Amino acid sequence: MKEKYDVSGMTCSACQANVQKAVEKLGVHNVNVNLINESMTVDYDTDKLSSKDIIKAITDIGYGASLKADRKKNEDFTLKEKEEMSTQSRLKVSFAFLIPLMYLAMGPMVGLPIPKIFMGNKGAVNYAFVQFLMTIPVIFINRKFFTSGFRGLVKKAPNMDTLVALGASAATAFGVFAIMRMSHAQAFDNIEVIEHYRHNIYFETSAMILTLITLGKYFESRSKGETKTSLKNLMDLAPKTANIIRDDKELTIGVDEIKVGDIIVVRPGEAIPVDGIITEGKSLVDQAAITGESMPVSKKVGDAVISATINKQGSFKFKANRVGEDTTISQIINLVNEANETKAPIARLADKVAGIFVPLVVIIAILTFAFWSLTTRNYEFALNLMIAVLVISCPCALGLATPMAIMVATGKSAELGLLFKNAESLENLHKTNVILLDKTGTITEGKPVVTDVVTNMDEFDFIKLAASLEKYSEHPLSLAITSYANDRNIDLFSITNFESISGRGLSGKISDKIFYAGNINLMKEKNIDILDYEHKAINLSEQGKTSMYFANDKEVLGLIGVQDIEKIDSKDAIKNLRDMGYKIIMLTGDNEKTAEAIRKNLGIDEKYAELLPQNKEKVVRKLQNEGNNITMVGDGINDAPALARADIGIAIGSGTDIAIDSADVILIKNSLLDIVNSIKLSKATIKIIKENLFWAFFYNLILIPLAAGLMYPINGLTLNPMFAAFAMSISSVFVCLNSLRLRNFKAENKKQEKVNIEIKSEENMSELNKMIVKVDGMSCENCAKHVRKALEPLDGIDDVEVNLSNKEAVVKYFGSINEKDVKSAIYDAGYEYKGIEYK
């Protein structure tokens, strides 16, 4: 069973390690502790443990824990904001007392005036006691360092707060001791003792340490908040209410109340609340936030709409088919959160170090005090060095190094339409050296289209014949041909005696004459003369196209070339990947000749053709056995085994659920350029993590010896505890700010598709424009119907009315229309285009 918990009181990587160790001792399968989110995911057997046992293990070492409650997605941010406000208020109080304290303590050193009651040997006790009084509020307001630190020490689970508490307590205790020594010395008029302790009080050191570390925590919490900006923006995209139709009435309800099957009304400018299918109306929808498409997408009846996208134009109704946690936006948010709750392999090094770091620092601090006390007999000097070691060593930067970068990267990736299921895949993706690409639906559109018509007949009549034969077949190639005819408004013949001939084609009768459609094997089987067209079919095949023969009972009448065309950015993506040093291999079920044509055209290194579904997984295994690190990219059910077998599986977002479930990375935008983006983001993230870890280790490696007085015998150099506190805080802020650089990651721009719609202005987006298209050749209502059917499918067109007497079509549309498309549609319908008049 896997459960999520909130864990309070964690402040550093040592805290994280303490919690992890305490839960692991219970015998759980797996535990991941997230320092930034203050959360934990535990996988355990319910017959051996309960959530109460886990919570008790955490509370026993001084931290708070509770099962993560069902709460609204935005509540996490509210809690973080409250924590930031609390830190801010503590910081204000701390500075309010620290500033006069520092003036009193340091003012005389730089010639600043102070009241006479604090001057000289007679005012020494007053001088020290007032500093003590101003230190008490700073200690009280920051008491969480002491309660957490000493509780961790008692429970044998010391953390960052332990180091701060020990350092501040030592400085304060020595100050109290100094007051007592000066009071005693005044009674005996011992001027030498008074003078000595007057300049070694250390209250300001205690207050400064607490204030500076609180300042560092404030900046750190602000930076943590910035890491979630991308995710928060995604959450804010989803509307809170929706207009639905129930009992023939329009009601406004909360999005959480929407049920599958509800009919929802969306007006211009509104966000789409859930996923669904349009049942009435048409519009342009801005999907940039989810898919990254720069131009609004035309939507009509039967098209899918995605939650959190924006309706830019006319009103429409759609039927909800995914609601609640099943919507696209909810799944994106859940995947990002889950990725943040996992741990990257590189983080394990930091975890191991953090587990022994704090106890080791306490030992170093004690040894430092003992060594310098024995060698110098100057206990104040030894105390100074011990406090500096304790404060400089706080492992905050170490604990933040990996999770901060992972959180920023996963948030940024969600913005770009790249979803990493876990931190491990984000880290490991850059290690790949061979990328396998499935062809259909990944490199190509996955939808065959007619590319060539070769015939000696009238082309219109030939297409009519071919589409009539294919209309009863469900084969993808048949659908491509019938769609081609429908786009040209070609009325089809009636077919009798239709017969599907397995693996070869089909046959049927038109006006009692037999016709065949199929491959070359069918033609040879029926002894049909193919001489005039065989060479042409070979040419099409060499271009990666599939040839369909159409014939009567004696001879071939023509060929139709069909091809699953590559996506607009596939060639650029493959070139970029090869330029980055990756070997690209295509996997396809196509025949050798077609596969080779595609390989050459796209510049792919190698291909595996004529593969059965189960053979793709075998190819992955074979290449892995040769020592390669494999990334597999696919979209279909038959890709799932290969995606699961590969070191990293990448699923195209439009693919099947099983392919997405088997993958480590999901590309929402269906663009191969996003493979380039995901690899580059992985590399950038690992670079930032390594920089963070280097800084965290380097900082401690250099400054702990300095704080311990290693340089003192050589050049008299030591580290003041106040500077140690400042340096420690700055190290954490540096790690946070360095991680935030990932927000500036720039994605490869997708090559812009040729679009018919131009958005001229925001005003045009919500208004219907009108134009009159002059059409010659119409003579009856059937002609008017053909013209209407030719124009209505064009993107942006809302309504078409044909006026036969005036030989024109009155067209209402959104944005602007490409005149070439209008002209082509009229000519393809068999009429003459005479121009456009705009109204």
Secondary structure, 3 states (H helix, E strand, C coil): CEEEEEEECCCCHHHHHHHHHHHHCCCCCEEEEECCCCEEEEECCCCCCCHHHHHHHHHCCCCEEEECCCCCCCHHHHHHHHHHHHHHHHHHHHHHHHHHHHHHHHHHHHCCCCCHHHCCCCCHHHHHHHHHHHHHHHHHHCCHHHHHHHHHHHCCCCCHHHHHHHHHHHHHHHHHHHHHHHHHHHHCCCHHHHHHHHCCCCHHHHHHHHHHHHHHHHHHHHHHHHHCHHHHHHHHHCCCEEEEEECCEEEEEEHHHCCCCCEEEECCCCECCCEEEEEEECEEEECHHHHCCCCCEEECCCCEECCCCEECCCCEEEEEEECHHHCHHHHHHHHHHHHHCCCCCCHHHHHHHHHHHHHHHHHHHHHHHHHHHHHHCCHHHHHHHHHHHHHHCCCHHHHHHHHHHHHHHHHHHHHHCEEECCHHHHHHHHHCCEEEEEHHHHHECCCCEEEEEEECCCHHHHHHHHHHHHCCCCCHHHHHHHHHHHHCCCCCCCCEEEEEECCCEEEEEECCEEEEEECHHHHHHCCCECHHHHHHHHHHHHCCCEEEEEECCCEEEEEEEEECCECCCHHHHHHHHHHCCCEEEEECCCCHHHHHHHHHHHCCCEEECCCCHHHHHHHHHHHHHCCCCEEEEECCHHHHHHHHHCCEEEEECCCCHHHHHHCCEEECCCCCHHHHHHHHHHHHHHHHHHHHHHHHHHHHHHHHHHHCCCCHHHHCCCCCHHHHHHHHHHHHHHHHHHHHHHHHCCCCCCCCCCCCCCCCCHHHHCCEEEEEEEEECCCCHHHHHHHHHHHCCCCCEEEEEEECCCCEEEEEEECCCCHHHHHHHHHHCCCEEEEEEEC
